[in-house]
């Protein structure tokens, strides 16, 4: 089998490991996809199962992206195939063959991918994500901001047009994949603003 194709298969299978599902089943005997935000990721596990379990899931999901890229690089294939292996891990996390293709969003896997490809840019992105998260506690909105700025940080720190294009492809994939979630965030924000406006009027 050609090493490029092999890297794609390995990446997808790594991404398909349903970490959140396994942890939630072991700890609580439940399917994490049926509770909370219904997302098979570390944030939902942290809220519904526990902080330690959530951190564990997040770290393993990051390791999926790291592993996919490192294995692809070890196979001594072209950069395009390496990118493909990382993207395959992201697709695997979203549509895991081991969990009937019902997966998570893949945020942690993206972190793992770029921690290997562009560690400086990824670390800055994580700082950017942390600021709105710790001030608003809205992880989804904070993540959207961080991923939106990632291509800019890649260009400024790496100067690689290939990496920028790769990040944009991932951003588009995430946008399409999480369109319903984005609509909920926007709708929730509008509703909260309306409630606050009514409260202000009552106070006056």
TILUMTOR-685448 format. One record per atom (N, C-alpha, C): x, y negated, z negated. Coordinates in steps of 0.2 Angstrom, whole numbers, padded with zeros to 4 digits, always signed. Layout:
REM TILUMTOR-685448
XYZ;...
***
This chain:
REM TILUMTOR-685448
+0004+0006+0000;+0000+0000+0000;+0004-0006+0000;+0003-0011+0004;+0007-0017+0004;+0007-0021-0003;+0012-0023-0005;+0013-0026-0012;+0008-0032-0012;+0006-0036-0007;+0002-0042-0008;-0005-0039-0010;-0008-0034-0006;-0014-0031-0007;-0014-0028-0014;-0009-0025-0016;-0008-0022-0023;-0009-0027-0028;-0006-0033-0027;-0006-0038-0032;-0013-0041-0033;-0017-0041-0028;-0024-0043-0028;-0028-0038-0032;-0027-0032-0031;-0031-0027-0034;-0029-0027-0042;-0023-0027-0043;-0021-0028-0050;-0024-0034-0054;-0023-0039-0050;-0026-0046-0053;-0034-0045-0055;-0037-0042-0050;-0045-0041-0051;-0046-0037-0057;-0042-0031-0057;-0044-0026-0062;-0042-0029-0069;-0036-0033-0069;-0035-0036-0076;-0040-0041-0078;-0042-0045-0073;-0048-0050-0075;-0054-0047-0077;-0055-0041-0074;-0062-0037-0075;-0062-0034-0082;-0056-0034-0086;-0057-0031-0093;-0061-0036-0097;-0067-0033-0099;-0072-0037-0103;-0071-0038-0110;-0066-0042-0112;-0063-0043-0118;-0069-0045-0123;-0072-0050-0121;-0078-0053-0126;-0083-0047-0127;-0085-0044-0122;-0090-0038-0123;-0087-0033-0128;-0081-0031-0127;-0078-0026-0131;-0077-0028-0138;-0075-0034-0139;-0074-0036-0146;-0081-0037-0150;-0086-0040-0146;-0093-0041-0149;-0096-0034-0151;-0095-0029-0146;-0098-0022-0148;-0094-0019-0154;-0088-0020-0154;-0084-0017-0160;-0086-0020-0166;-0086-0027-0166;-0087-0030-0173;-0095-0031-0175;-0099-0032-0170;-0106-0033-0172;-0111-0028-0169;-0108-0024-0164;-0113-0019-0160;-0118-0023-0156;-0116-0028-0153;-0120-0032-0149;-0117-0034-0142;-0121-0036-0137;-0119-0038-0131;-0118-0046-0131;-0112-0048-0131;-0111-0056-0131;-0115-0059-0126;-0116-0056-0120;-0120-0059-0114;-0127-0060-0116;-0130-0058-0121;-0137-0058-0123;-0138-0063-0128;-0133-0066-0131;-0134-0071-0137;-0130-0077-0136;-0132-0082-0139;-0128-0089-0139;-0129-0092-0132;-0123-0094-0129;-0123-0097-0122;-0124-0091-0117;-0123-0085-0119;-0123-0079-0115;-0117-0079-0110;-0112-0083-0112;-0106-0082-0108;-0101-0077-0112;-0098-0073-0108;-0093-0068-0110;-0086-0071-0111;-0085-0076-0115;-0079-0079-0116;-0078-0080-0124;-0072-0083-0125;-0070-0084-0132;-0074-0089-0136;-0076-0094-0133;-0080-0099-0136;-0086-0097-0139;-0090-0093-0135;-0096-0090-0137;-0095-0085-0142;-0090-0081-0142;-0088-0076-0147;-0086-0079-0154;-0083-0085-0153;-0081-0089-0159;-0087-0091-0163;-0092-0094-0159;-0098-0096-0162;-0103-0091-0165;-0103-0085-0161;-0108-0080-0163;-0105-0074-0167;-0099-0073-0166;-0096-0067-0170;-0091-0069-0175;-0087-0074-0174;-0082-0076-0179;-0076-0080-0176;-0073-0084-0180;-0067-0088-0177;-0061-0083-0175;-0059-0078-0179;-0054-0074-0177;-0055-0070-0171;-0061-0068-0170;-0063-0064-0165;-0063-0068-0158;-0065-0074-0159;-0065-0079-0153;-0058-0081-0151;-0054-0082-0156;-0047-0083-0154;-0044-0077-0151;-0045-0071-0153;-0042-0065-0150;-0044-0065-0143;-0051-0066-0142;-0053-0065-0135;-0050-0070-0131;-0050-0076-0133;-0047-0082-0129;-0040-0080-0127;-0036-0078-0132;-0029-0076-0130;-0028-0070-0125;-0032-0065-0126;-0032-0060-0121;-0034-0062-0114;-0039-0066-0114;-0041-0069-0108;-0036-0073-0104;-0032-0077-0108;-0027-0081-0106;-0021-0076-0103;-0020-0070-0107;-0015-0066-0105;-0017-0062-0098;-0024-0062-0096;-0026-0059-0090;-0023-0063-0084;-0023-0070-0085;-0020-0074-0079;-0013-0074-0079;-0010-0074-0085;-0003-0074-0086;+0000-0067-0082;-0003-0062-0084;-0001-0055-0082;-0002-0055-0074;-0008-0057-0072;-0009-0057-0064;-0003-0060-0060;-0001-0066-0063;+0004-0070-0059;+0011-0067-0060;+0012-0065-0066;+0019-0062-0067;+0020-0055-0063;+0015-0051-0063;+0015-0045-0059;+0016-0047-0052;+0012-0051-0049;+0013-0053-0042;+0020-0056-0041;+0022-0060-0045;+0029-0063-0044;+0034-0057-0044;+0033-0052-0049;+0038-0047-0049;+0038-0042-0043;+0033-0043-0039;+0032-0039-0033;+0036-0042-0027;+0038-0048-0029;+0042-0052-0024;+0038-0053-0017;+0032-0056-0018;+0028-0057-0013;+0028-0065-0012;+0025-0067-0006;+0025-0074-0005;+0020-0078-0010;+0021-0085-0010;+0017-0089-0015;+0010-0088-0014;+0008-0088-0007;+0001-0087-0006;-0002-0081-0009;+0001-0075-0009;-0001-0069-0012;-0001-0070-0019;+0004-0073-0022;+0004-0074-0029;-0003-0078-0031;-0004-0084-0027;-0010-0087-0029;-0016-0083-0028;-0016-0079-0023;-0022-0074-0022;-0023-0069-0028;-0017-0067-0031;-0018-0063-0037;-0021-0066-0043;-0019-0072-0044;-0022-0076-0049;-0029-0078-0048;-0031-0079-0042;-0038-0080-0041;-0042-0074-0041;-0039-0068-0040;-0043-0062-0040;-0044-0060-0048;-0039-0062-0052;-0040-0062-0059;-0046-0066-0062;-0047-0072-0059;-0052-0076-0061;-0059-0073-0058;-0059-0071-0052;-0065-0068-0049;-0067-0062-0054;-0062-0058-0056;-0063-0052-0060;-0066-0054-0066;-0064-0059-0069;-0067-0061-0076;-0074-0063-0075;-0076-0067-0069;-0082-0069-0068;-0087-0063-0066;-0084-0059-0062;-0088-0053-0060;-0085-0046-0061;-0084-0044-0067;-0080-0038-0069;-0083-0032-0067;-0079-0028-0064;-0082-0021-0061;-0083-0017-0067;-0080-0018-0073;-0081-0014-0079;-0087-0016-0083;-0090-0021-0081;-0096-0024-0085;-0102-0026-0080;-0103-0022-0075;-0108-0023-0070;-0108-0030-0067;-0103-0032-0067;-0102-0039-0063;-0105-0045-0067;-0106-0044-0073;-0109-0050-0077;-0103-0052-0082;-0100-0057-0080;-0094-0059-0084;-0095-0066-0087;-0089-0069-0088;-0089-0076-0091;-0087-0081-0086;-0085-0087-0088;-0083-0092-0083;-0076-0092-0081;-0071-0090-0085;-0065-0089-0083;-0060-0095-0085;-0062-0099-0090;-0058-0105-0092;-0051-0103-0095;-0051-0098-0099;-0045-0095-0102;-0041-0092-0097;-0043-0089-0092;-0039-0085-0087;-0036-0091-0083;-0039-0096-0081;-0036-0102-0077;-0030-0105-0081;-0031-0105-0088;-0026-0108-0092;-0020-0103-0091;-0021-0097-0092;-0015-0092-0091;-0012-0092-0084;-0016-0093-0079;-0013-0094-0072;-0008-0100-0072;-0010-0105-0074;-0006-0111-0073;-0001-0112-0079;-0002-0108-0084;+0004-0108-0089;+0010-0105-0086;+0009-0101-0081;+0015-0098-0078;+0017-0102-0072;+0012-0104-0068;+0014-0108-0062;+0016-0115-0063;+0013-0118-0068;+0015-0125-0069;+0014-0127-0077;+0018-0124-0081;+0017-0125-0088;+0016-0132-0091;+0020-0137-0088;+0020-0144-0090;+0013-0147-0089;+0011-0146-0083;+0004-0149-0081;-0002-0145-0085;-0001-0139-0086;-0006-0136-0090;-0007-0138-0097;-0001-0139-0100;-0001-0141-0107;-0004-0148-0108;-0002-0152-0103;-0005-0159-0103;-0013-0159-0102;-0015-0154-0098;-0022-0153-0097;-0025-0151-0103;-0022-0146-0107;-0025-0144-0113;-0026-0150-0118;-0021-0154-0118;-0021-0160-0123;-0027-0164-0121;-0028-0165-0114;-0034-0169-0112;-0040-0166-0114;-0041-0159-0113;-0047-0156-0115;-0048-0156-0123;-0043-0156-0127;-0043-0156-0134;-0046-0163-0137;-0044-0168-0133;-0047-0175-0136;-0054-0175-0136;-0058-0174-0130;-0065-0175-0130;-0068-0169-0134;-0065-0163-0134;-0068-0158-0138;-0068-0159-0145;-0063-0162-0148;-0063-0163-0155;-0066-0169-0158;-0068-0173-0153;-0072-0179-0154;-0079-0178-0153;-0081-0174-0149;-0088-0173-0147;-0090-0166-0148;-0086-0161-0149;-0087-0154-0150;-0091-0151-0144;-0090-0154-0138;-0094-0151-0132;-0088-0148-0128;-0087-0142-0129;-0082-0139-0125;-0083-0139-0118;-0089-0137-0115;-0090-0137-0108;-0088-0144-0105;-0091-0149-0108;-0089-0156-0105;-0082-0157-0105;-0078-0156-0110;-0071-0157-0111;-0067-0153-0106;-0070-0147-0105;-0066-0143-0100;-0067-0145-0093;-0073-0148-0091;-0074-0151-0085;-0069-0157-0083;-0068-0161-0088;-0064-0166-0088;-0057-0164-0086;-0055-0159-0090;-0048-0156-0090;-0046-0153-0083;-0051-0149-0081;-0050-0146-0074;-0050-0151-0068;-0054-0156-0069;-0055-0161-0064;-0048-0165-0063;-0045-0166-0069;-0038-0169-0069;-0032-0165-0067;-0033-0158-0068;-0027-0154-0067;-0024-0155-0060;-0027-0156-0054;-0024-0157-0048;-0020-0163-0048;-0022-0168-0052;-0018-0174-0052;-0012-0173-0056;-0012-0170-0062;-0006-0168-0066;-0001-0164-0062;-0004-0159-0058;+0000-0155-0054;+0004-0159-0049;+0001-0164-0046;+0004-0168-0041;+0010-0172-0044;+0008-0175-0050;+0013-0180-0053;+0019-0176-0056;+0018-0170-0059;+0023-0166-0062;+0027-0161-0058;+0023-0158-0053;+0026-0153-0049;+0027-0156-0042;+0023-0160-0040;+0024-0163-0033;+0023-0158-0028;+0019-0153-0029;+0018-0147-0025;+0011-0148-0022;+0010-0149-0015;+0004-0149-0012;+0000-0143-0012;+0004-0137-0012;+0001-0131-0012;-0002-0129-0019;+0001-0131-0024;-0002-0130-0031;-0009-0135-0032;-0008-0141-0029;-0014-0145-0029;-0020-0142-0025;-0019-0140-0020;-0024-0137-0016;-0027-0131-0019;-0022-0127-0022;-0024-0121-0026;-0029-0123-0032;-0027-0128-0035;-0031-0130-0041;-0038-0133-0039;-0038-0136-0033;-0044-0139-0030;-0049-0133-0028;-0046-0128-0025;-0050-0122-0024;-0053-0119-0030;-0049-0118-0035;-0052-0116-0041;-0057-0120-0044;-0056-0127-0044;-0061-0132-0046;-0068-0131-0043;-0067-0130-0036;-0073-0129-0032;-0077-0123-0034;-0073-0117-0035;-0076-0111-0037;-0079-0112-0044;-0076-0115-0049;-0079-0116-0055;-0085-0120-0055;-0085-0125-0051;-0091-0130-0050;-0097-0126-0048;-0096-0122-0043;-0101-0118-0040;-0104-0113-0045;-0099-0109-0048;-0100-0104-0053;-0104-0107-0059;-0103-0113-0061;-0106-0116-0067;-0110-0121-0066;-0113-0121-0060;-0118-0127-0058;-0124-0127-0063;-0127-0122-0065;-0132-0122-0070;-0130-0125-0076;-0124-0123-0079;-0122-0125-0085;-0121-0132-0085;-0118-0135-0079;-0117-0142-0079;-0123-0146-0079;-0128-0143-0076;-0135-0147-0076;-0138-0147-0083;-0137-0142-0087;-0139-0141-0094;-0135-0147-0098;-0129-0147-0097;-0125-0152-0100;-0127-0159-0099;-0128-0161-0092;-0131-0167-0090;-0138-0169-0093;-0142-0164-0093;-0149-0164-0095;-0149-0165-0103;-0145-0162-0106;-0144-0162-0114;-0142-0169-0115;-0137-0172-0112;-0135-0178-0113;-0140-0184-0112;-0144-0183-0107;-0149-0188-0105;-0154-0188-0111;-0156-0182-0113;-0161-0181-0118;-0159-0184-0125;-0152-0183-0126;-0150-0185-0133;-0149-0193-0132;-0148-0196-0126;-0148-0203-0126;-0155-0206-0127;-0160-0203-0124;-0167-0205-0125;-0169-0205-0132;-0167-0199-0136;-0169-0199-0143;-0165-0204-0147;-0159-0206-0145;-0155-0211-0149;-0159-0218-0147;-0161-0219-0141;-0164-0225-0139;-0170-0226-0143;-0174-0221-0144;-0181-0221-0148;-0179-0223-0155;-0174-0220-0158;-0172-0221-0165;-0170-0228-0166;-0166-0231-0161;-0164-0238-0162;-0170-0242-0162;-0175-0241-0157;-0181-0245-0157;-0185-0245-0163;-0186-0239-0167;-0189-0238-0173;-0186-0242-0178;-0179-0242-0178;-0176-0245-0183;-0177-0253-0183;-0177-0255-0177;-0178-0262-0175;-0185-0264-0177;
***
